Amino acid sequence: MDAILKTLFSSEEQEVYVLDCLSYLIMVMAFITFVTLLFEHVPYGRYASRRYGFPVNVQFAWFVKELPAFLIMHLPNQLLLLMFIFHCLQRSLIYPFLIRGGKSTPFISFVLAFVFCIYNGYLQARYLSHYADYPPGWVTHPCFIIGSCMWFLGCIINIHSDHILRNLRKPGETGYKIPRGGMFEYVSGANFFGEIVEWTGFALAGHSVHSAAFALFTLIVLSSRGMAHHKWYLTKFEDYPKSRKALIPFVL
C-alpha cells in the first residue's frame, strides 16, 4: 500500500492536504445527502427498489462493501485505529454471516456503500497510522476518555440492537414485528442510535476534522433511517408504543 501511495503523492505534505480535502468533501457529501433524504429514503431493506439496480444478496453486500475499509489499514499501536478496525472487522467479517434471510440490497446502494468504505477507510486509517500527532498525555485527556467511553457504549448498543432484530422472527416466520428490549424500549432506531453514539465518541476522542467528518456523515444518514423507520412502524402497527421516540431517547 505504501508503495502505491508513494507513486500518487510527491510528499507527505501533499497527502496530508489531500486527506484534509477528503474530510471536507465528506462534509459536503453529508449536506447533499441530508437534502436528498428529505425527498427519498435510502434504498435498502424495506425501502429497496429495483430502480436502483438489480438486487445483491444482503450477506454478500455487507461483506464486500465493508471489507475495503478493513483491508486498507496498517496496524500501529493506536487505540483510535483499533476502534476503527474493530468496527470494520465486526461489520465485514462477523455481522454479514449472522444475518438471517434479509432482503437483497439494490446494486447502486451496494456500489455507493462500497466506494464510500474505500474512501473513508483510506481517510481514517491513513491519517491515524501516519499523520495523527497527539500530545503524550492525550489518552488521559477528558476528550479522549469521554469519547472512548461513548464509542464503547455505542458499539455495545449497536451490536445488541442488531442481535434483537435478528431474533425477532422464529425459524420459518416471515413479516415484520415490533422490536422490544434494550434501547428499542426507548427508540425505534436503536441500532442507528448506537452507531451514531459510537462515531460521535470516536470523533471526540480523535479530535480531528477527519473523524468529525465521518461522524457528521453517519449522523445525517442514520438519523434519516431512524426517522423513516419510526414513521413506518407507526403506520404498520396500531399497537406500536406511543412513548417510543424515533432516534434520541425521550427527545426525538
C-alpha positions in Angstrom: 0.0 0.0 0.0 2.8 2.4 0.9 4.5 1.8 -2.5 1.3 2.6 -4.3 0.7 5.8 -2.3 4.2 7.0 -2.9 3.6 6.9 -6.6 0.5 9.1 -6.1 1.9 11.7 -3.8 5.2 13.6 -4.2 5.4 14.3 -0.4 3.8 13.7 2.9 2.6 17.2 3.0 0.7 16.7 -0.3 -1.0 13.6 1.1 -2.0 15.4 4.3 -3.5 18.1 2.2 -5.5 15.5 0.2 -6.7 13.9 3.4 -7.9 17.2 4.7 -9.7 17.9 1.4 -11.3 14.4 1.6 -12.6 15.2 5.0 -14.2 18.5 3.9 -15.7 16.6 0.9 -17.4 14.2 3.3 -19.0 17.2 5.0 -20.2 18.4 1.6 -21.5 14.9 0.9 -23.3 14.9 4.2 -25.1 18.1 3.3 -26.1 16.8 -0.1 -27.2 13.5 1.5 -29.3 15.4 4.0 -31.1 17.3 1.3 -31.6 14.2 -0.8 -33.0 12.2 2.1 -35.7 14.8 2.7 -37.3 13.6 -0.5 -36.1 10.0 -0.8 -35.5 7.0 1.5 -32.2 5.2 1.5 -32.9 2.3 -0.9 -32.3 -0.7 1.2 -34.2 -3.3 3.2 -37.9 -2.4 3.4 -37.3 0.6 1.1 -35.4 -1.3 -1.6 -36.5 -0.8 -5.2 -35.4 -2.2 -8.5 -35.0 1.2 -9.9 -31.7 1.4 -8.0 -30.3 -1.7 -9.8 -30.6 -5.4 -9.6 -30.7 -7.0 -6.1 -27.5 -8.1 -4.5 -27.5 -10.8 -1.8 -27.5 -9.0 1.6 -24.8 -11.1 3.2 -22.5 -10.7 0.2 -23.2 -6.9 0.1 -22.3 -6.3 3.7 -19.2 -8.5 3.5 -17.8 -6.9 0.3 -18.8 -3.2 0.9 -17.3 -3.1 4.4 -14.2 -5.1 3.6 -12.1 -2.4 1.9 -12.1 -0.2 5.0 -10.7 -3.1 7.0 -8.1 -4.3 4.4 -6.7 -0.9 3.7 -5.4 -0.4 7.2 -2.0 -0.5 8.8 -1.5 -1.8 12.3 0.0 0.9 14.5 -0.3 0.9 18.3 -3.0 3.5 18.5 -6.3 3.0 20.3 -8.2 5.1 17.9 -7.2 2.9 15.0 -8.1 -0.2 16.9 -11.6 1.3 17.4 -12.0 1.7 13.7 -10.5 -1.7 12.9 -12.9 -3.4 15.4 -15.9 -1.8 13.9 -14.9 -2.7 10.3 -13.9 -6.3 11.4 -17.3 -6.8 13.0 -19.2 -5.3 10.1 -17.4 -7.1 7.3 -16.4 -10.5 8.8 -18.9 -11.2 11.5 -22.2 -9.3 11.0 -22.9 -10.4 7.4 -22.8 -14.1 8.4 -25.2 -13.6 11.3 -27.9 -12.1 9.1 -31.0 -14.4 8.8 -32.6 -14.0 5.5 -32.8 -10.3 4.8 -33.9 -8.5 1.7 -31.4 -8.1 -1.1 -29.5 -4.8 -1.5 -30.1 -2.7 -4.7 -26.9 -2.7 -6.8 -26.5 1.0 -6.8 -26.8 1.2 -3.0 -24.2 -1.6 -2.7 -21.7 0.2 -5.0 -22.1 3.5 -3.3 -21.5 2.0 0.1 -18.5 0.0 -1.3 -17.0 3.2 -2.7 -17.6 5.1 0.5 -15.9 2.5 2.6 -12.8 2.6 0.4 -12.8 6.3 0.6 -13.4 6.5 4.4 -11.2 3.6 5.1 -8.3 5.2 3.4 -9.0 8.6 5.1 -9.3 7.4 8.7 -6.7 4.6 8.6 -4.0 6.6 6.7 -4.5 9.7 8.9 -4.3 7.7 12.2 -1.5 5.5 11.1 0.8 8.1 9.5 -0.1 11.7 10.3 -2.1 12.0 13.6 0.1 13.8 16.1 -1.4 13.7 19.6 0.4 15.0 22.7 1.9 12.5 25.0 -0.9 12.7 27.6 -3.8 12.6 25.1 -5.1 9.2 26.4 -5.7 10.8 29.8 -7.4 13.9 28.3 -11.1 14.2 29.1 -12.0 14.3 25.4 -10.3 11.0 24.8 -11.7 9.3 27.9 -15.2 10.5 27.3 -15.0 9.9 23.6 -13.7 6.3 24.1 -16.5 5.6 26.6 -19.0 6.9 24.2 -17.5 4.7 21.4 -17.7 1.6 23.6 -21.2 2.3 24.8 -22.4 3.0 21.2 -20.7 -0.1 19.9 -22.4 -2.3 22.6 -25.8 -0.7 21.8 -25.4 -1.2 18.1 -24.4 -4.9 18.4 -27.1 -5.7 21.0 -29.7 -4.0 18.9 -28.7 -5.9 15.8 -29.0 -9.1 17.9 -32.5 -8.2 18.9 -33.5 -7.5 15.2 -32.0 -10.8 14.1 -34.1 -12.8 16.6 -37.4 -11.1 16.0 -38.6 -14.0 13.8 -38.6 -17.6 14.7 -37.3 -20.1 12.0 -39.8 -20.2 9.1 -41.6 -17.0 10.1 -41.9 -14.1 7.7 -43.1 -10.5 8.0 -42.2 -7.7 10.4 -42.5 -7.5 14.2 -42.1 -4.8 16.8 -38.6 -4.9 18.2 -38.5 -5.0 22.0 -35.8 -4.9 24.6 -32.6 -2.9 25.1 -32.7 0.5 23.6 -35.7 -0.4 21.5 -37.8 0.3 24.5 -36.8 4.0 24.0 -36.2 4.5 20.3 -37.3 2.9 17.0 -33.8 3.2 15.6 -31.8 1.7 18.4 -29.1 0.2 16.2 -28.8 3.6 14.4 -28.6 5.4 17.7 -25.8 3.1 18.9 -23.7 3.7 15.8 -24.2 7.5 15.9 -23.1 7.5 19.6 -20.2 5.2 18.6 -18.8 7.5 15.9 -19.5 10.7 17.8 -17.4 9.3 20.6 -14.7 8.4 18.0 -14.7 11.9 16.7 -14.4 13.4 20.2 -11.5 11.1 21.1 -9.9 11.6 17.7 -10.3 15.4 17.8 -9.7 15.8 14.1 -11.6 17.1 11.1 -11.2 13.6 9.6 -13.1 11.8 12.4 -15.6 14.7 12.8 -16.4 14.5 9.0 -17.2 10.8 9.3 -19.3 11.3 12.5 -21.3 14.0 10.7 -21.9 11.9 7.7 -23.0 9.0 9.9 -25.4 11.3 11.8 -27.0 12.6 8.6 -27.5 9.1 7.0 -28.6 7.2 10.1 -30.8 9.8 11.6 -32.8 9.8 8.3 -33.1 6.0 8.5 -34.2 6.2 12.1 -36.9 8.7 11.4 -38.1 6.7 8.4 -38.2 3.5 10.4 -40.2 5.3 13.2 -42.8 6.6 10.7 -43.0 3.2 9.1 -43.6 1.4 12.4 -46.3 3.8 13.4 -48.1 3.2 10.1 -47.6 -0.5 10.2 -48.6 -1.4 13.8 -51.6 0.1 15.5 -50.2 -1.1 18.9 -46.8 0.4 18.4 -45.6 2.0 21.7 -46.6 5.7 21.6 -43.9 6.7 24.1 -41.1 5.3 21.9 -39.1 8.0 20.2 -37.5 7.8 16.7 -33.8 8.2 17.5 -33.0 10.1 20.7 -34.4 8.7 23.9 -37.1 10.9 25.5 -36.4 13.7 22.9 -36.8 12.9 19.2 
